[in-house]
């Protein structure tokens, strides 16, 4: 007897491959549209020892009891008639081979925002004779990827064997604000839209923050519609509360066994509820604008936190088109300062842990009480600790990945680009096993080596120019280097550029001035300038400056010598930067 449902239970090895194909492993709720008896779901996601919610659709009603016994919720029978897909973050499926394209297209149609992984007969993609198969191929080209596998249903663990090759398809659907959210609300508020367009026409933003006008207009429309819906809901709830009160108390309340609820229909209660809901909606609305700008996608995590701390004041503003444009213009005005802070954040991260990551040079002479030394990152290698993971993990933790992402954002900024072509996060995700066994793998701006036993990452910069650019940005910001318009002598730039070659002699001279005993260091100037009190920092700077002066003098270098009409190397460097970068620095 033929199987009308083409039921081929998914082998465990294929099930694991399917789950591993999801890029986003943060599962909110999962749908399996052709669940059978749940074979595909058995390696599914767990959190805190519990299986995350998975909803199932299965056309064979005889299998529903099996699915429920396994702890899954059965939400339907015929997936092709199912409509409520917007609540799911992931859809995983092994549909009937004869209808694979149709089922994947249905999943794409109902999914609001999330990922799809589907197991298909390879012929579905290799022989695209129908419009459905051709459309599926276009979707994969534009929004996904595919892996072809052989004999997955022919092994010993396959309950029903078939020699067909399979295609493991991954798709990512990203919602659009206007198309997926507004819907009928826009139709009801067309007049408001025309008025909003008139207001928006008065504002223009530079290209780097140019959100589509429709996005801003529609965000305001959505907010106003949400506020009106909330108002109606609160009034309706108050009316229901009034009627409930008029009906009298329950027997439990009369006998003292129940808790009499507060009168939710009073004027004050209605106002409090409206106020709470209005501010919640306004907070959400402003957050959607902040998270939608192109600038925030380029911010480091620390810079984003700083911007979001300032956002507390911004979100108290009324959510209107003029206020939104004013907020975005404010980000533009601060862009140069934001970028410099990002570079300084990463510089401090590199120099914070290992003293070997940086070298010292004689800082610019100013009116400060004590002349201080400047620091610059080494161009050859630096090391960052604190990235140890458990042996069973196959990637770094979230905090480590965020640090790597910050590195790429800052060095892309220094390179005049919006993002790295090959990110460090992708390097660790795609080559984690190779890194764990000592391989050196390259991204856009660094080769990296990972030592899991001690949890250190070794960074090997690919561009000395970009490291030098970071050193100069930070040096100027910290006043270790002269301002762009100032004139420095050849000796100053000589010792700045030769800082790495002078580093060993510098440390030797420091050890002479601060000799180590067999048990401890009498005074460690390096520790003092980072962690000591004011007097210790002053003493540390004084000793280090003396040591550096001795080293420079022994090589005939005078950092204070200024020649007539000598050009400033820093000025020449700044003039060579892209114009938009210089503008950002000058703002």
N, C-alpha and C positions, 0 to 999 in steps of 0.2 A: 504494500500500500504506500502510495506516495505521501510525502509530508507537505500539506498545504501551506504550512508556515515556514518551510525551509529552515528547520531548527538545527543549528550546528553549535553546540556549546563551545565557548571560547576556551582554548587551552590556557593553562596558567602562565606559561612563558609569554604568550601573546598578550594576555591580560596585563602583565607587568610592563611590557613594552608600551602598551597603549596608555597606561596611567603615567608612565615616565615621560611621555611626549608632551604633556601639558607644561607650558612655560611658567604659568602662574600656579604655584603649588598652595596658594592660600584659597582653600575651597570654602565658599559660603554655603551653597546648596547645589547638588548635582542631580542631573536627570539622566536616566538610562531608558531610551525609548523602545527598546526591543529586548527586554530583560531576560526572557526565558526563565531559568531557575537561578539566575544571579551569578553565573560563573565569571562573567567579566568584572563583577563588582567585588569579588573576594579580596583582591589586593588593594582595595580602595582606601581612601584617606582616613587616618585616625588622628585624634587630638586628645591629649591627656588620657590616653588609654581607651577612648570611646570612639566608635565609628561616627563620622560626621553624617548629617542628614542626606540621604539619597532617596529620591523619588523614582518610581519605576512605572513604565507603561508596558503592558504585555497583552498581546491580542489573544493568546490562548488562556482562557479563564481557568483552566485546570492547573495552571502554574502559579496562580495568585496566592494560594495558601502557602506554597513553598517560599515565595518571596516574603510574605508577612512573617513566617516563622523565622526567617533570617534577619528580621528587624527592619525591612525596607517598607516604605509606604507605597502602595499601589494607587496611582492617581488617574489611571485611564487604561483603555484597551487599545484603541486605534490611534497610533501616533499621528497619522496623516490627518486626523480630525481634531488634534489637540491644539489649543490656542494659548494657554497660559505659560508662555516660555520666559517671560521677562523677569521672573523671580530667580532664575538660575544663573550661576556664575560659570558652570561647566556642563557640557553635554558629552557623554561618552556612549558609543553605540557600536553594535555589531548587527546591522540590519540584514534582512533577507538579501542575499546576493543579487537576486533578480531586480530588486527595487532599491539598491544602494544609493544611486544618484538622487532618486526622488526623496529618500529619507534625509539625506544630508542637506538638500536644498530646503526641506521643511524645517530642519533644525536651524539653519541660517535665517530663515524667515521669522521664526518666533523668538529667537534669542535677541535680547536687548543689548547686552554688552557682556562678552565673555569668550570662552574658547570651546571648540568642538574637536573631538578626536573620534574618528570613525574607521572601522575595519571594513574594507570593501574588497570585492573581487577585483584583481588587478586589471581584468579585461574592461571593467567599467571606465578606466582611464586610458588604457591602451587602444581601445576601439570606440572612440567617441562618435558613434553613428547617429545618436539622437540629440535633440536640442537640450535635453536635461543634462546629458553627459558633457556636452560642449560648454554649457553654463557652469557646471561644476569645475571643469578644467580652468575656466577663466577665474573663478573664485579662488582656486588654489594658487594660480599664478599671482593674483593681486593681494591675497590675504592669508596665504598659508604655505604649506610645504607637504611633501609626500615621501614616504619611504616604502620601497617594494621589498617584500619578504617571500621566501620560498619555503614550501613544505611545512608551514606552521600548523596546518590541520592534518598532517600526515604522520606525526610522531606518535609515540606510545601513549602519551597522556591525552591525546585527542579522543573524546568519547565517540564522535562520528568522524570518520576519516574521509578526506577528499584531497586530491593532489593539486588543487588550484593554488596559484600564487595569490597573495593578498597585497593590497595597498593600504598602508597606514597613513591616514590623512589627518593633518592638523590645520585648523582654521582659527583665526582671531577676528572677532567682530567688535568694532569700536562704535559706540553710539554717537550720534550727532545731536546736539542740543535741540536744534529746531525741528528736525524730522521726527525724533522719537519721543520728545517730551510734550511739546506744545499742543499738537493735534487740534482738537476742536476748540481749545481756548483761543487760539489765534483767530479762528473764524468768528468767534463771538466778540473779539476785541479789535476788529479791523480799524475802527475809527480811532481807538487809542493808539494803534500802530502808526496811523498817519500823523497824529499829533507828536508822537515820539520821534518820528523821522524828521519832522520840522525842527525839533529841538536838537537832535543829533547832528543835523547839518551845520550847526554853528561851531562844531568842535572838530579839530583835526589832530591826529597824533602822528609822531614820527613812525616810520615803517616798522621799527623793531618791536613796537608795542601795538601795532595796528590790528586789534581784534576786529573781525567783521562787524560793521554797523549793526547788522541783523542780530548778531549774538547779544550785543549790549541792549538793543531795543527789546528783544524777546525776553532777556533776563528780567528787565523791568516789568514787562507785561506779565510774565510768569509770577513774579513776586506780588504784583498787585492782585492777580487772580487768586493766588494762594492766601493772601490776607483777607480777601473778600470771602473765600470759601471758609476760612477759619472763623471769620466773624459770624457767618450764617450757622456754622456748626455750634459755636458757643451759645448763640441765641437759642438754637434748637435744643441743646442740652439743658439750658436754663429752663426752657418751657417744659421739657419732660420732667425736670426736677420739681417744678412747681406743681404739676399734675400729680406726681408721686406723693408729694407732701399732702396734697388735698385728699388723697385716698386714705391717709392715715398710716399708723405704724403697723409693723408686722407683729405677729404674736410673740416672736422672740424679743422684740424691742419692748413690748408691753410687759412681758414677764421679767424684764431685766437681763435677759440672756443675750441680747443683741446690742450692737453699738449703733446708736442713732446717728445717721450721717448729718453733716453740716448742711445748712440750707444753701444749695448751690445756685439758687435762683435769685439771690439777693443782688442788688445793684453792685455792691462792692466785690462780691465773688465773681460776677461776670467781668468786671473791669480787671480784676487780678488775672483771671484766666486769659482774657484778651491780650493783656500786656505781656504775659509770659509767652504766649504763642506768637505774637507779633515780633518780639525780640528774637525768638528762636528762628523765625523765618528770615528776619533781616540778617542775622548772623550767617545763616546758610547762604543767603543770596550774595553777601559780600565775599564769603569764602569762595564761592564759585567764580567770581571775577578774579580774585587773587590767584587761584590755582589755574586759571585759563590763560594767563598772560604768557607770552613767549619768554619773557625775562625770567620768571620763576623757574622755568625748566632748565635754565642755565646757571641757577644759583647753587652754590654749595649748601650743604645741610646747615652749617652754622650761619651763613648769610640768610638763608630762608628763615631760620629761627629769629634772627634779628628783625627781619622784615615783618614777620608775623607778630612779634612783640609790639611793634609800632602799629600793627593792624588793630590792636585792641581799641585804640582811639578812633581809628578810621571807621570801624563798624558801628559806632554810635551815630554816624551821619545818616540822614534819610537816604534811602536807596532810590536815587533818581539818576537819570541820564547825565545831567550836569555834574553831579557829585562823583559819578563813576569816572568820567573823563578827567575830572580834577585829580582824583586819586592816581590814575594811570600817569598823568603828566608829572605828578610828584615823584613817581618811581623813575621816570626819565631824568628828572633833575638830579636825582641822587645816584645815577648809574655809575659815574666815575668813582665816587666814594665806595659804593657797593663792591665794585670790581677790585679796587685796591685792598679792601678789607678781606675779600676772598683770598687774594694772593698772600696776604700776611697770615691768614689763618693756616694755610697749608705750609707756609714757611715755618711757622711756630711749631706745627705738628712734627715736621721733619727734625727740627733742632731740639725738641723738648726732651727726647729720651736718650739718644746716644750722642755723646760729645764728638765722636768720630764722624758724625754726619756733616759737620760744618767746620770751617776754619775761620780764624780771626784776621782782621786787618786794622790798620790805624784809621780811626774815624775822622770825619771832617772837623777841623778846628772851629769851635764856635765860642760863644760867651758863657758856656756852662762852667760850673765851678771846677769840674774834673772832666778832662777829655776822655771820652769812652771809646772802646773798640767796637768796630762793626763786625757782623758775622755774614758769611756767605756759604751757601750750600755747595758741597763738593760736586763737581761735574762728572765724577767717575762712578760713584756708588754711594747710596745711603741705605740704612737699615731701619725698619720699624718693627718693634716688638708687639706682643699682645694679640696675636692672631691664631692662637692654638684652638683646634677643634677636636672633637672626639673622633676616634678611629673609624667609627661606622658612618660618619657624615661624608657626603660627597660634594660638599661645597663649603665656602666660608660662611660665617654667620652674617646676619643682616647688618650689624654695626660695621664689620670689616668691609662688606660690599659697599656700604655707604661711604666709607673713607676712600675706597678705590674710585668710586664715582666722582667724589670731590676732586681727587687728583686729576682725573680726566677733564673735568669742567674747567679747572684753573689753567691747565696747560693748553687746552683748546683756546681759552681766552688769550693766553700769551701768544698763541700761534695765529691769532686773528680768525679763528674758526668758531662755529657754534657747538661742535661736538667732535669727539674723537672718532676716527673711522673704525678703529679696532679698540674697543674699550677694555679696560683692565677687568671689569666685571665679567665680560664675555670670555676673556682669557682664562679666568679662574673657573668659570662654569664649564667651559668646553674642554679644558685641559687639566682639570683638577688632579686626576690620577697621575698624569705625567709630571705635574709640579710636585706632587707628594714624593715622587721617587727621584727628585733632584734635577729634572729637566729645566732648562732655561727657555722661557717662552716670551715672545715679543708681542706687545700691543703697539698702539700708534706712537706713544711717547716714551715708553720704558720697556726694556726686557726685565723680566722678574724671575726670581728664584724663591721657592718657598721651603722652609725648614719646619715641618709640622711638629717635630719633637719639642722644639723650643718656642715655636709659634712666631717666628720672625719671617718677614718678607724683605728680600733684598731687591732694591730698585737700581737698575742700570740705565741712566738717562741716554736717550738716543740723540738728543740735540743739545750740545753745549751752549748753543745760542739761546735756547729757551731757558736753561738754567741761569745763564748770565742775565737774561732779561728779568727773571724773577728776582735775582740778587739785587739788581739795580732798582727795580720798583720798590722793594722792601727797604733797601738802603736809603733811598730818597725819602720814603715815608717816615722812617725812623730817624732821619737826620744824620745817618752815618755817612752819607754821600752829600756833596754840595747840591744846592738847588740847580735846576737846569740852566738858569741864567748866570750862575756864578762861574768863576774861572778857577780851575784847579791846575796845579803844576804837574809836570811830567812825572816827578817823583811820587806824587800821590797816586796817579793811575798805575804807575809801575808796581807799587807795592799792593795795590788792590788786585791787579790782574795776576800777580805772582803769589797770591796768598796761599795757594795749595802747596807750592814748592817750598815756601818758607815755613810751613806748619811744623815740620819736625824740629827745625832749629828753634822755633818759638817755644815748643813744649820743653825742649831741653833747657832753655834759658829759664823758663818758669820753675822747673824742678831745682835749678841751682838756687833760685831766690827763696823757694819754699821747699826745702829738702824733706824727703819722707823718712820717718824713722822706721824701725822694723815692725812697729805695731800700728801706727796710725799717722795721718797727715796732720802736722801742727796747724796749718791753715791752708785750706783749699780755695784759691781765688775763683776757680770755675764754679764751684758750688756756691760760693758767697754771692757772686753777681746774679745768680738765678734765684737763690732761696734765702739769702741772708737778710738781716735787717739793714737799715740805711747805712750805719757806720761800717758794717761788714761789706756791703756792696761798694762803698767808696774805697775801702782798703783793697778789695779785690780788683776793681778797675785800675787803681793806682799801680798795683804790682804788675798786672798784666800789661798795662801801658808801658811801664818801665822795661819789661822784658821785650816787648815788641820794638821799642825804640832802640834797645841794644842790638837786636838782630838786624834791624834796618841799617843802623849806623855801620855795623860790621861789613855790610855789603855796599856801602856808599850811597844809600838811598835816603833822600831827605823829602818826606811827604809834604813839607811846608814850603818847599822852593817853588816860586812862581816865575815864569819867564814872560817877558813882554810879548803881547799879542799871541799868546799860546792858546789854541782853541780848546774848548771843553769837550772831552771825549763823551761825557754824558749828554751834552747838547747835540753832538753829532749823532749819537745813538738815538735820541728822541726824534730827531728830524727824519731818521730812516724808518721810523715806525709808520704803519698805515694811519691815515689821517683820522679815522674814527677812533683809533686807540689813543692817539694823542689828545683828542677832544675829551675822551673819557677821563684821561689822567688830569686834564686841566680843569675839569668841572669840580 
